Amino acid sequence: MVYVVVVVVNYVVWILGAGAGLSALGIEYHLARIIAGACEGIYMYCALRWIVFRKN
């Protein structure tokens, strides 16, 4: 269940939100997607490492 929440947050915040938000701020679309993709990668690493697959 925790994994599903992490993936849903990833989709809403980074895939839909960050790319569109950066584009709306005037950043060129391709650069905005690259920045959003980098942030998504960092988020997924941290969420999977320290939330989903944490050592109990």
N, C-alpha and C positions, 0 to 999 in steps of 0.2 A: 504494500500500500504506500509506503514511503517513496518507493521508486516512481510510482505513478504520479504522485504529487510533484516530485522533482521534475519529471518530464513535462507535465502540464505547465508548471511555472516556467520552465525553459522555453516552451513553445510560445506562451503568451507574452512573456517579458522580452526575450531576446529575439526570437524569430519574427514575431508580429510587431512588437513595440519598439525595440531599439533601432532596427533598420528604418522603419517608417518615421520614427521620431527624429533620427539624425537627418534623414532626407528632408523632413519638414523644416529643420533648422537651417537648411541651405547647403548642407554637405552633399557633394556629388553622389549619386545613387550607388555606384560601384564601390566607392570608398566607404560609404556608410555601411554597406553589406559586409565589407572586409572587417571593419571595426566591430560591428555587431557579431560577426562570426568569431572573432578573437575573444570577445567578452563571453560569448556562449561557451567556448571551449574552456575558458578559465572557470566559469560557473559550474559546468558539468564536472570538471575534474574535482573541484572542491566539494561539491555536493555529493558526488559518488564516493569520494575518499573519506570525508568526515561525517557524512550523514547516513548514506545508504549502507555502505560496507564498513562501518566503524567496528572496531574491536570492542566486544562487550566485556 
